[in-house]
Amino acid sequence: MPVTETNGKPEVSVIIPARNEEASLGACLESLVSQAGVEFEIIVVNDHSTDRTGEIASSFPGVRVIEAGALPQGWTGKNNAVACGAREAWGEWLLFTDADTVHLRGSLARALAEAKEHGAEMLSYSPEQIAVTFWEMAILPVVFAELARQFPPAKVSDPASPIAAANGQFILIRRETYDAVGGHGAVAGDILEDVALARRVKASERKIRFRYAADAVRTRMYRNFGQLREGWTKNLALLFPKPGWLAAKLLLLWIIPWTAISLYLTGVLTSPWWMVFVSSPVYLVMRTSRANFTTGMSILASLFGMPMFAYLLLRSKRMHGKGTVAWKGRTYRSMDDKTSNAVRNQSHKTLMKPLVSILAILFGITSGHLRLHAQIAEEPRFSNTMIEPGHSMGPLKLGDSLEHAQELFPKKDIDQEWDDACGSTIDWTDSNNPVGHGEVFIRLKKGKVFQIESSTTRFHTAEDITTFDPPEKVEKSYKELRAWVLLTAPSPALGSRPPVFWIDKKKGIAFELAYDTPHRKRYVFKVIVFEPNKTFCPEQETVNSLKWQSIDAYRVEPPRELSPEP
């Protein structure tokens, strides 16, 4: 449980560096504050953000928010931020984790127990990677398959092996060890600070444990191709010692099956050459399958990901060869200056131009004929975003089938489904909402939609009411609402106060009001449509629950006897 000033010293200090992370920080903190089984504190280091990062962090009670100091010369922004957090931490163990991670229930206590059980001074998890867009799905399996070859987890965890690595998205390290190896101050200028820190730990003859951990943490690293390209440009030339050679090797492996297919189709290759035609594509899929992605994504990676990964390798080597790399609005000097920039740049141009041309031609030919499954498609673009009481939300109508709901809101790896007292629920994440992260909850009984809930600004009523609007705007437009309160355990995502519902059962619309802690006021958290005068389910409860209590109409806070002020 989170530690307060009154209940003692934490065993774990969770430190989250955050620079312009408004799209993901809320989900990360929500997953962390609900952890149990261990005493812990959470420190968010706001690294000079220009968006709502600081405001979101401050809205979670018990989370300490500190500002990263001025960036010292020779330091990277992340190293400076996490070092600031470590100086403020009280825990015996430090967990460094990124703002774009989501931690599964109970994972913090399990990770601490795992480190102790294996005698590890540093435990690092490689999270489950959530891929949504086409290029994420095509490239990430290749990247992580090659990383698994370069840094085999078994070798990293073997004290007898010199190979050391860690994933900065989840590093749990004993405080004593962290200080003994110099902490992030000792790797202040390293762009690849996680691997550099792991090398110092292993060099001190302390044990590291490293593994893939879909059972503990997941992440969506990049939300569009521009972020993906910038992020891997920063890292790849540092992760792989010979990026140019690896790019050439992968290109050759990728070209062989396409050449074999072309020759086979034109009749140049005949039996027994058909073996090459069959075995070459299979080998590419097998090579990428070790990355813990689905078979479909491994196939996609084999078709498109390998040449794109080669392109990113060469781009990364070229940028490091120039002496600087950019990340999140900052430019850093590269540590890689072993070779003449002029020689590097010339060789990269030679390889990159034909590579880009090949990709453009292949993608152009294929995209016109290949229909991709919804899982590897971009998220839908909605022409209808209107919420109609008792009828629909955007294109989805009450009474629609499960199949139609899945067609309109195709499932992504990040989405969730569950059953509860009300029926079945699909939690669809609005990842591409330009205004910010949001969700749509589709509730079903017997395969039919009976309630739809929006906590995304994408959808709005005819009165232009949407998520984050003030209750006053609702009261002005809807004159026959009754108020209820759901007396569930406090949730930081709802401001650690019971949610209040304003409902018009005749029209089939409800507004769930959450609490904005920093501004001490309520706001519209969800707009909900349901069948008029029929079943309504607040969150995962039923209206027959003892937790469901009526309060005065248009009241934004329950009476003190129901929910005393904190």
C-alpha positions in Angstrom: 0.0 0.0 0.0 1.1 3.6 -0.5 3.0 5.1 2.4 1.9 8.3 4.1 3.7 10.5 6.5 2.0 8.6 9.4 2.6 5.0 8.5 6.4 4.7 8.3 9.2 4.3 5.8 8.5 2.6 2.5 10.2 -0.5 1.4 10.1 0.6 -2.3 10.3 4.0 -3.8 8.8 4.2 -7.3 10.4 6.9 -9.3 8.8 8.1 -12.6 10.6 10.6 -14.8 8.0 12.4 -16.9 8.4 14.9 -19.8 5.2 15.8 -21.6 3.5 12.5 -20.7 -0.1 13.7 -20.4 -1.3 10.9 -22.8 0.0 8.1 -20.6 0.8 9.2 -17.1 -2.7 8.9 -15.7 -3.0 5.2 -16.6 0.5 4.5 -15.2 -0.3 6.1 -11.9 -3.7 4.5 -11.6 -2.0 1.1 -12.0 0.6 1.9 -9.4 -1.4 3.5 -6.6 -3.6 0.4 -6.5 -0.7 -1.9 -5.8 -0.9 -3.9 -2.6 1.3 -6.2 -0.5 4.2 -3.9 0.0 4.8 -0.5 1.6 5.8 2.0 -1.2 5.9 5.6 -2.2 5.5 7.2 -5.6 7.6 10.1 -6.8 6.9 11.7 -10.2 9.7 13.9 -11.5 8.3 16.6 -13.8 11.0 17.2 -16.3 10.2 20.7 -17.6 6.9 19.5 -19.2 4.9 22.0 -21.2 1.6 20.0 -21.1 -0.6 18.7 -18.3 1.9 16.2 -16.9 2.3 18.0 -13.6 -1.4 18.6 -13.2 -2.2 14.9 -13.8 0.5 13.8 -11.4 -0.7 16.2 -8.7 -4.3 14.9 -9.0 -3.3 11.5 -7.4 -3.4 11.8 -3.6 -0.2 10.5 -2.0 1.9 10.9 -5.1 4.9 13.2 -4.5 5.5 15.5 -7.5 8.9 17.2 -7.7 10.4 19.3 -10.4 13.6 18.3 -12.1 16.3 20.9 -11.6 18.2 22.7 -14.3 19.9 20.2 -16.7 23.6 20.1 -15.7 26.1 20.1 -18.6 26.9 16.7 -19.8 23.7 15.1 -18.4 20.8 13.6 -20.3 17.4 14.8 -19.3 16.2 11.4 -18.1 19.3 10.8 -16.0 18.9 14.2 -14.3 15.2 13.5 -13.6 15.7 10.1 -12.1 18.7 11.2 -10.1 16.5 14.0 -8.6 13.9 11.4 -7.7 16.5 9.1 -6.1 17.7 11.9 -3.9 14.2 12.4 -2.5 13.5 8.7 -2.1 13.2 6.9 1.3 12.9 3.3 0.2 15.2 0.4 0.7 14.6 -0.5 -3.0 14.2 1.9 -5.9 11.9 1.2 -8.8 12.7 3.3 -11.9 9.8 3.0 -14.3 8.6 5.1 -17.3 5.4 7.1 -17.5 4.1 5.0 -20.5 4.0 1.7 -18.5 1.0 0.0 -16.9 1.6 -2.3 -14.0 -0.5 -5.3 -13.4 -2.3 -5.8 -10.1 0.1 -7.1 -7.4 3.1 -6.9 -9.7 5.1 -4.6 -7.4 5.0 -7.0 -4.4 5.7 -10.0 -6.7 8.7 -8.2 -8.3 10.2 -7.5 -4.8 9.7 -11.1 -3.8 11.3 -12.3 -7.0 14.4 -10.2 -6.5 14.8 -11.4 -3.0 14.2 -15.0 -3.9 16.9 -15.0 -6.6 19.3 -12.9 -4.6 19.3 -10.2 -7.3 20.5 -6.7 -6.4 18.9 -5.5 -9.7 15.7 -6.9 -11.3 14.8 -5.6 -14.7 11.7 -6.5 -16.7 11.2 -6.3 -20.4 7.5 -5.3 -20.6 4.9 -6.6 -22.9 5.0 -4.3 -25.9 1.6 -2.9 -27.0 1.6 -2.3 -30.8 -1.4 -0.5 -32.4 -0.4 1.1 -35.7 0.9 -0.7 -38.8 4.5 0.3 -38.3 4.6 -0.5 -34.6 3.4 -4.0 -35.4 5.8 -4.4 -38.3 8.9 -3.1 -36.7 8.8 -4.0 -32.9 8.9 -7.8 -33.4 12.1 -7.4 -35.4 13.7 -5.0 -32.9 13.0 -7.2 -29.9 13.9 -10.4 -31.6 17.3 -8.9 -32.4 17.7 -7.5 -28.9 17.0 -11.0 -27.5 19.9 -12.3 -29.7 22.2 -9.5 -28.5 21.2 -9.6 -24.8 19.9 -13.1 -24.1 18.1 -12.9 -20.7 19.6 -16.1 -19.5 23.1 -14.7 -20.2 22.3 -11.4 -18.6 21.1 -13.2 -15.5 24.1 -15.5 -15.3 26.8 -14.0 -13.0 29.5 -16.0 -15.0 28.5 -14.2 -18.3 30.0 -10.7 -19.1 26.7 -9.7 -20.8 24.8 -7.1 -18.9 21.6 -5.3 -19.8 18.5 -3.8 -18.3 15.3 -2.2 -19.6 14.8 1.3 -18.3 11.0 0.9 -18.3 11.3 -1.3 -15.2 14.5 -1.4 -13.1 14.1 -2.5 -9.4 17.4 -2.0 -7.6 18.5 -2.1 -4.0 19.3 1.4 -2.7 22.6 0.3 -1.2 23.7 -1.2 -4.6 22.5 1.9 -6.5 24.6 4.2 -4.3 27.6 1.8 -4.3 27.8 1.8 -8.2 27.4 5.6 -8.3 23.7 5.7 -9.3 22.7 7.7 -12.4 25.4 10.3 -11.7 28.0 7.7 -12.8 26.2 7.3 -16.2 25.0 10.9 -16.4 25.9 11.4 -20.1 24.9 7.9 -21.3 21.9 7.9 -23.7 21.5 4.2 -23.0 21.6 4.7 -19.2 19.8 1.4 -18.4 22.4 -0.8 -20.0 25.2 1.4 -18.6 23.8 1.1 -15.1 23.4 -2.7 -15.5 27.1 -3.0 -16.6 28.2 -1.2 -13.5 26.1 -3.4 -11.3 27.5 -6.6 -12.9 31.1 -5.2 -12.8 30.7 -4.8 -9.0 30.0 -8.6 -8.9 26.4 -8.1 -7.8 23.6 -10.2 -9.3 21.2 -9.1 -12.0 18.0 -10.8 -13.0 16.5 -9.9 -16.4 13.4 -11.4 -18.1 10.4 -10.8 -20.3 7.5 -10.0 -18.0 4.1 -9.8 -19.6 2.8 -11.0 -16.2 3.9 -7.8 -14.5 4.1 -4.7 -16.8 3.1 -3.6 -20.3 3.9 -0.5 -22.3 3.2 1.3 -25.6 6.5 3.0 -26.2 5.6 5.1 -29.3 2.2 6.3 -30.5 3.1 7.1 -34.1 5.8 6.5 -36.7 7.6 9.8 -36.0 8.1 8.9 -32.3 9.1 5.4 -33.2 11.7 6.6 -35.7 13.2 9.2 -33.3 13.3 6.8 -30.4 15.0 3.9 -32.2 17.4 6.3 -34.0 18.5 7.4 -30.5 19.1 3.9 -29.3 19.9 1.3 -32.0 23.5 2.2 -32.8 24.3 2.0 -29.1 22.5 -1.3 -28.6 24.1 -3.1 -31.5 27.9 -2.8 -31.8 28.0 -3.2 -35.6 24.7 -1.7 -36.8 25.9 -1.4 -40.5 26.9 -5.0 -40.7 23.6 -6.1 -39.0 21.6 -4.0 -41.4 23.3 -5.5 -44.4 22.8 -9.1 -43.0 19.1 -8.6 -42.4 18.6 -7.0 -45.8 20.3 -10.0 -47.4 18.1 -12.4 -45.4 15.0 -10.5 -46.4 15.9 -10.2 -50.1 16.6 -14.0 -50.6 13.0 -15.2 -50.2 11.6 -12.4 -52.4 14.2 -13.3 -55.0 13.3 -16.9 -54.7 9.6 -16.2 -55.0 10.2 -14.0 -58.1 12.4 -16.7 -59.8 9.9 -19.4 -58.9 6.9 -17.5 -60.3 8.8 -16.8 -63.6 9.7 -20.4 -64.0 13.5 -19.9 -63.6 13.6 -22.0 -60.4 12.2 -25.5 -60.6 12.4 -28.6 -58.4 14.3 -29.0 -56.1 14.7 -25.2 -55.8 11.1 -25.0 -54.4 12.7 -25.8 -51.1 14.3 -22.4 -51.0 10.9 -20.8 -51.8 9.3 -22.6 -48.9 12.1 -22.4 -46.3 13.2 -18.8 -46.7 10.0 -17.1 -45.6 9.6 -19.7 -42.8 13.1 -18.8 -41.5 12.3 -15.1 -41.4 9.1 -15.8 -39.4 11.0 -18.1 -37.0 13.7 -15.4 -36.5 11.2 -12.8 -35.4 9.0 -15.2 -33.4 11.3 -15.2 -30.4 10.2 -11.6 -29.6 7.0 -12.6 -27.8 4.6 -11.2 -30.3 1.7 -13.0 -32.1 2.3 -15.1 -35.1 0.4 -12.6 -37.3 2.7 -9.9 -36.2 5.8 -12.0 -36.8 4.6 -12.6 -40.3 4.0 -8.9 -40.8 7.4 -8.2 -39.4 9.0 -10.6 -41.9 7.3 -8.9 -44.8 7.8 -5.2 -43.9 9.7 -5.0 -40.5 13.1 -6.3 -41.5 13.9 -3.7 -44.2 12.5 -1.0 -42.0 14.6 -2.1 -39.1 17.7 -2.1 -41.4 16.8 1.5 -42.3 16.5 2.5 -38.7 19.9 0.9 -37.9 21.5 2.8 -40.7 19.7 6.0 -39.7 20.8 5.6 -36.1 24.4 4.9 -37.1 24.4 8.0 -39.4 23.0 10.3 -36.7 25.5 9.1 -34.1 28.2 9.4 -36.7 27.3 13.1 -37.1 27.9 13.4 -33.3 24.4 14.4 -32.1 21.0 12.7 -31.5 17.7 14.4 -30.7 15.1 13.2 -28.2 12.0 15.0 -26.7 13.1 18.4 -27.8 16.7 18.1 -26.6 19.9 17.4 -28.5 22.7 15.2 -27.1 26.2 14.6 -28.2 26.9 11.0 -29.2 29.5 9.0 -27.5 30.2 7.1 -30.8 33.1 8.8 -32.6 35.3 5.9 -33.6 34.9 6.3 -37.3 35.2 9.3 -39.7 31.8 11.0 -40.2 32.5 11.5 -43.9 33.1 7.8 -44.5 30.0 6.8 -42.5 27.7 9.3 -44.1 28.7 8.2 -47.6 28.2 4.5 -46.9 24.8 5.2 -45.3 23.6 7.2 -48.2 24.7 4.4 -50.5 22.6 1.8 -48.6 19.7 3.9 -47.6 18.6 5.3 -50.9 17.9 1.9 -52.6 16.5 0.6 -49.3 13.9 3.4 -49.2 13.1 2.9 -52.9 12.5 -0.9 -52.4 10.2 -0.3 -49.4 8.2 2.3 -51.3 7.7 0.0 -54.3 6.8 -3.0 -52.1 4.4 -1.1 -49.9 2.7 0.5 -52.9 2.1 -2.8 -54.6 1.0 -4.6 -51.5 -1.2 -2.0 -49.9 -3.6 -2.0 -52.9 -4.3 -5.8 -52.6 -3.7 -6.8 -49.0 -6.6 -6.5 -46.6 -5.1 -6.4 -43.1 -7.0 -7.8 -40.1 -8.4 -5.1 -37.7 -5.7 -5.8 -35.2 -3.0 -4.5 -37.6 -5.0 -1.5 -38.9 -5.0 2.1 -37.8 -7.7 3.0 -35.4 -11.1 3.9 -37.0 -11.9 7.4 -38.0 -15.4 8.3 -36.8 -17.6 10.4 -39.0 -20.4 10.3 -36.4 -19.3 11.5 -32.9 -22.8 12.4 -31.6 -24.1 10.9 -28.3 -27.9 10.4 -28.6 -29.7 9.6 -25.3 -31.3 6.2 -25.2 -30.0 5.4 -28.7 -26.4 5.6 -29.6 -22.9 6.8 -29.2 -21.3 7.7 -32.5 -21.9 4.8 -34.9 -22.7 2.2 -32.2 -26.3 1.8 -31.3 -27.9 0.2 -28.3 -29.1 -3.3 -29.2 -26.2 -3.8 -31.7 -24.5 -7.2 -31.7 -21.1 -8.0 -30.2 -19.8 -8.6 -33.7 -20.9 -5.2 -34.9 -19.4 -3.5 -31.8 -16.1 -5.2 -32.5 -16.2 -4.1 -36.1 -16.7 -0.5 -35.2 -14.3 -0.6 -32.3 -11.7 -3.2 -33.3 -9.8 -4.8 -30.5 -6.2 -3.8 -29.9 -3.7 -5.5 -27.5 -4.1 -2.6 -25.1 -7.9 -3.1 -24.8 -9.5 -5.2 -22.1 -12.6 -7.3 -21.6 -14.2 -8.7 -18.4 -17.4 -10.1 -16.9 -19.1 -8.6 -13.9 -22.5 -8.5 -12.2 -23.9 -6.4 -15.1 -22.7 -8.7 -17.9 -19.7 -8.4 -20.2 -17.6 -5.2 -20.8 -15.3 -4.2 -23.6 -12.9 -1.4 -22.6 -11.7 0.2 -25.8 -8.9 2.7 -25.6 -9.1 5.8 -27.8 -5.4 5.8 -28.5 -5.5 8.2 -31.4 -7.7 10.9 -29.8 -5.8 14.2 -30.7 -7.0 15.8 -27.5 -5.7 13.1 -25.2 -6.2 9.6 -23.9 -9.8 8.3 -23.3 -11.9 5.2 -23.3 -15.2 3.8 -24.5 -16.9 1.1 -22.3 -19.3 -1.1 -24.2 -21.5 -3.2 -21.9 -23.3 -6.3 -23.3 -25.8 -8.9 -22.2 -26.5 -12.0 -24.3 -24.3 -10.6 -27.0 -26.3 -7.3 -27.3 -25.2 -3.8 -26.4 -27.3 -2.4 -23.5 -25.1 0.5 -22.3 -22.3 2.6 -23.8 -20.0 4.9 -21.8 -17.6 7.5 -23.1 -14.7 9.0 -21.1 -13.1 10.4 -24.2 -13.5 13.9 -25.6 -14.1 12.4 -29.1 -17.9 11.9 -28.4 -20.3 14.7 -27.4 -24.0 15.3 -26.9 -26.1 17.7 -29.1 -25.5 20.3 -26.4 -21.7 19.7 -26.9 -21.3 18.1 -23.5 -18.3 15.8 -23.3 -15.6 14.5 -20.8 -14.0 17.2 -18.6 -17.0 19.6 -18.9 -18.3 21.2 -15.7 -21.5 19.9 -14.0 -23.1 23.4 -14.5 -23.1 22.8 -18.2 -25.0 19.6 -17.7 -27.5 21.1 -15.3 -28.3 23.9 -17.8 -29.1 21.5 -20.6 -30.9 18.6 -18.7 -33.7 19.6 -16.3 -35.0 16.2 -15.1 -31.9 14.5 -13.7 -31.8 12.7 -10.4 -28.6 12.2 -8.4 -27.0 9.1 -7.0 -23.7 8.2 -5.4 -21.7 5.0 -5.6 -20.0 4.3 -2.3 -17.1 2.2 -3.7 -13.5 2.2 -2.4 -11.8 5.5 -3.3 -10.1 5.5 -6.7 -7.3 8.0 -7.5 -8.6 8.0 -11.1 -11.9 9.5 -9.8 -10.2 11.9 -7.4 -10.3 9.5 -4.4 -14.0 10.4 -3.8 -17.1 8.4 -4.5 -18.4 9.0 -8.0 -21.7 10.9 -8.4 -24.2 10.1 -11.1 -26.8 12.4 -12.6 -29.4 10.3 -14.4 -32.4 10.8 -16.6 -33.9 7.3 -16.8 -36.7 8.4 -19.2 -34.2 9.7 -21.8 -31.6 7.0 -21.2 -28.6 9.2 -20.4 -26.3 9.6 -17.4 -23.3 11.7 -16.4 -20.7 10.4 -14.0 -19.0 13.1 -12.1 -15.4 12.6 -10.8 -13.5 14.9 -8.5 -10.7 17.2 -9.6 -8.4 17.2 -6.5 -6.1 20.2 -7.4 -9.1 22.4 -8.2 -11.4 21.0 -5.6 -14.4 20.6 -7.9 -16.3 18.0 -9.9 -16.2 17.4 -13.6 -17.9 15.1 -16.2 -15.9 11.9 -16.2 -18.2 9.8 -18.4 -21.3 10.3 -20.5 -23.4 7.2 -20.5 -26.3 6.1 -22.8 -28.6 3.2 -21.9 -32.0 1.9 -22.9 -34.7 4.2 -21.4 -36.4 2.9 -18.2 -34.3 -0.2 -18.3 -31.2 -1.6 -16.7 -28.5 0.9 -15.8 -25.2 -0.3 -14.4 -22.9 2.2 -12.5 -19.3 1.2 -13.1 -19.2 -2.6 -12.2 -22.1 -2.5 -9.8 -25.9 -2.9 -10.1 -28.5 -0.4 -8.9 -29.6 -3.0 -6.4 -26.3 -2.8 -4.6 -26.2 -1.3 -1.1 -23.4 0.9 -2.4 -25.9 2.7 -4.7 -27.5 5.5 -2.7 -29.9 8.3 -3.8 -29.0 11.9 -3.0 -30.6 15.3 -3.7 -31.0 16.2 -7.4 -28.0 18.0 -9.0 -26.0 17.6 -5.9 -22.2 17.2 -6.7 -21.1 15.8 -3.3 -22.8 13.2 -1.2 -23.9 14.1 2.4 -21.2 13.9 5.0 -22.8 10.9 6.6 -22.4 8.9 3.4 -19.0 10.2 2.4 -17.1 12.3 5.0 -14.7 14.8 3.7 -11.1 13.4 3.6 
